[in-house]
């Protein structure tokens, strides 16, 4: 049975007519046209579909719509403001922390949730927070460098 | 039990014919890369592309102009000549418009190796133009010259010089035009920043102004001097990824992101086993669902529906009976590979090219103080590109357009043309920069399937494979069994080397060590799973066996592994990377690992580039967990075009290589893949990350060659040697520690 569900994505409200057990990723990509979140495995193992839901990094491929209703959702499309990249996006570019880039939106969203909680995560905390995200091209070292750079940039921006 | 054909069994006859055509998927994997396919012969001036770009100057780099002017040596019947009087191969083209913006076209595909950036640098260098004013059109078969595919590390070696030649020719042309317009001697003009300028009179004309005046199309043979690497200003620098901003914002459209008006979503019915024939199928329930198109064509059964959810429901409503065939399971794999070696074919055919013999093994063994024998095994592994195969297919007035992720757009065009009985020009394949491939996307399965569904539905159809489909219906890096026996003298001189590779492949099978008595052979076999290309092909397997065995020889002779290698090496380039890696790592008696840790090194060469890796591992004696703490890689691939991207490739290759070295393996029983999911198939993650250090050896005196593959070949043996160093245990299987190390 489909129902009307309200999603709050990147500050915009969307009414979606869908089965409550449908997964968020498909709705973001196919209904709302937000294709920045990627399908990689469908079982919450690769992190390519990561979005931030109510402040938490979640795997949108395993997140039923019913559990997302009326909660703030941030996707990769929501990070850039007025043409200005988010410090994390800039840091990924500066650190050259990507090759094919397919994992990058998910990597950035996981990092985003981490930095919201821990302004200066240790290397071990970063690894722990990012362990669910796979970069098959193997740019992990650069991604850690990018997160550190963004942490510093956020601090500089805050003071 | 039957020997099975290693390809999908579910396509209709016309689809199968494409899979069975000349370049069969059943064949030995190296064939994907190393064989040159017949080139197309375009009539340059017929291409609509040249009209659609509007005014300006087009430079077409055409091979064969010079040859065609000579009398034909073999008459008119040569391959590809087909009686035409002036066969010409269009290799590259460049366009400059009236605003001075340059468009370069290439059939190569961006898969994360950053060639969109490095090729832009190559063009920018020769045109003395800022990279921001250059746009690359890649891998759109309607717009770019024929290209055999993105494989074999050929882009930097072949495509980059071709684009540079076209760009250098365009620069020359602009100089000629400038000289004419300014009525000065061309030697007094300079080209920089998109302008041709005359210093003496302080006059300049922009490329755009010159292009506006010229309006011409010029075919050139590319017989032009290129800027030597020592004088490079744009090439040779770490230009950031040119389309990086589109990726970090999520704006870049991968093939899986493409949407078309009225598009449906497709699903394909997969057999319940790897090797199955469709016996019967009931489609009635699926057909009854609103808006659903159902296709049954031979063994192919698929559906298309307005939403993916409906397509999944429709597919679930299909009931089918399959006749299952079985083959060996992974438990019998290695025994089977050796048994099924086609010995009659060992010295001929493809395998024969890898075979090499010099001296007499018996003589070499006689001269040895230590003789060692070992057998190594290599498991099947999966590429696991994070973006599974994906396609949107659309038919318009009998013309088929597909957006798909493949490393071989023209080959997929060919597959589609054959599958649907179309002329090549009725098929357009567009490959958006893709979610990588690592050699795993040389084929067009999803494209053929989506096109079949779209044809039936009369609407565009998107077909994105699931991870499970990607794991099951793609192809694998071949498994292999390698037998090595060798002899070494007390002083470390290797006297004999016999090396047999069953099934995994012939890449880099010959040692670069100076060994007087050698016998090296690749024995193609008939393995149970569908084999295909993989990053560096069998070079990884062959280096693993060779460099592990070298370490054992060093140990037997009581000689340091680095010293043993240097003693038997004359290749200066290999010595240089080995010494560079060892130096950076701090290899030597002064540096001893702490308890529970070990050091190992390995080196090698493939596709014209050279690599050495030193690794430090730690082993948890309680859990048996092996962690690579540090890996130092030295790499040399001629003149470096982009140092940061090259470092990135080296780091990434080492990281990916750790998976195959330590834990990646496809597990299968007689008719199924047992671990077709990321929760069951472990790939390297953040916690596996060593401290990665890279030393680039820049040889500006040597031509640039590719770097996407070779840096992967040394990590597995370096890690194995480090484990041996720490524990005295020689691990001979890749992966080495899928369940940890029992000490």
Interface residues (C-beta under 8 A of the other chain):
Chain A: X19 X22 X26 X29 X30 X33 X34 X35 X36 X37 X38 X39 X40 X41 X42 X43 X45 X46 X48 X75 X76 X77 X79 X80 X85 X89 X90 X92 X93 X94 X96 X98 X99 X100 X101 X102 X103 X104 X105 X108 X126 X127 X130 X131 X133 X134 X135 X136 X137 X138 X139 X140 X141 X142 X143 X144
Chain B: X111 X112 X113 X114 X238 X240 X241 X244 X245 X247 X248 X249 X250 X251 X252 X253 X254 X256 X257 X259 X265 X307 X308 X309 X384 X385 X386 X387 X388 X433 X434 X435 X436 X438 X464 X466 X467 X468 X644 X645 X648 X649 X651 X652 X653 X654 X655 X656 X677 X678 X679 X683 X684 X685 X686 X687 X689 X691 X692
